[in-house]
Amino acid sequence: MRLPLACYYALSTAYIFLLILFPELFRPVSFVSDVVKSTIFYFTDFLLPLLASCCIVLQLGNSLEKNTFQFLCTLPKNIGMILRWVFTVALILPPYFISLAVSYFTLDQLKASASFIRLLFISGPNLLFFCTAALLLIILFRQIFYTFCILCGYTFIDLFMSEKLFREFSLFINVPGNYSKEVIDINRIGFYILSVTMFLISLLLIKFKFLQRFNSKI
């Protein structure tokens, strides 16, 4: 996971320097009912979370052998996968918080439109969703290839067709910036709940013997 993590930190650093040197590149362009539309969301909602999922998939995937189900069934006694996931998330969070904080305090229009807690609430589900989805997919499919295909496929379809396909159910609802505050709040809460649910499902799959029974049939 060193390469994607290095890219993750490098991208965060480059973004912060660009934001400080050329803030006009990231200045909010519109405000609709307490909704901010800005190019910062392409970074905080898309680039960083997507690269974060790469860090998690490679961190967990490289630690698994071909008989992944047998390995996962030992995790109630040795919960190494969850600990590795938590460790990876702990490495991912600081650049995300710093990048968002620099955005907030650098862009006066952004600061005037919403509180920092509000920005965390709006952007947080994307990072949480990517992290928990990566965990669940690597548990279910075992193969890094399938995990990346599903996760990246959904991501790019959602990003480029969000207004036409998923509408208010899109993960990237901040990018068009055309929805009301009420719709965005419901969307964000929904993705928080979905992310926590996926994490709980991951824990259950690891703890119970469903995987072991399934593995014996294939």
C-alpha positions, 0 to 999 in steps of 0.5 A: 500500500506504500505507493497509493498512500504516497500518492495520496499524501502527495496529492494532498500536499499538491492541492494545499500548495495550489490552494494557497498559491492560486486560490482563485482556481478553487473559489466557490462559483455559486450558492443555492440555498446554503449549498456550495458549488466549488471545484474543491469537491472534485478533490475532497469528494472524488480524488482523495476518497478514491485513492483512499480506497486504493490504499485499503484494497491493496493493504488488505488484498496483499495480506490475503492468500488464495484461500482467503475465506479460510483466513478470514474465518480465523479473524475472530481470534486474530482480528488482523484485517480490521486492525489493518483497516483501522490503521489505514484509515488512521493514516488516511484521515489527517491529510483529508482533514488538513486539506478541508481545513485549508480550503475552509480558511483560505476561501473566504466565500466558502467560510462565509457560506457554511461552518467547518462542521457543515463542510465535514458533514457534507464531505465526510460520507464520501470518504467513509463510503469509499473506505467501508465499501473497499473493506466489504468488497475485498472480503466478499470478492477476495480478488483485488481485480474484481474489487477495483472494477466494481468500486471504480466502475460505480464511482465513475458512472456516478460521477459523470452521470450523477444528475441524469442517473442517480439524481439526489441519490448520487454520492457526488451530490456536491459537484453539481450543487443544484440541490436544496439543503434539505435534499443534501442533508437527507443524502448525506445522512443516508450515506453515513448510515449505508457506510456504517451498515457496510462496516457492520456487515463486514464484521459479521462476515468475519465473525460468523462461519458463513464464509467457511461454509460457503468456501467448502462448497466452491 
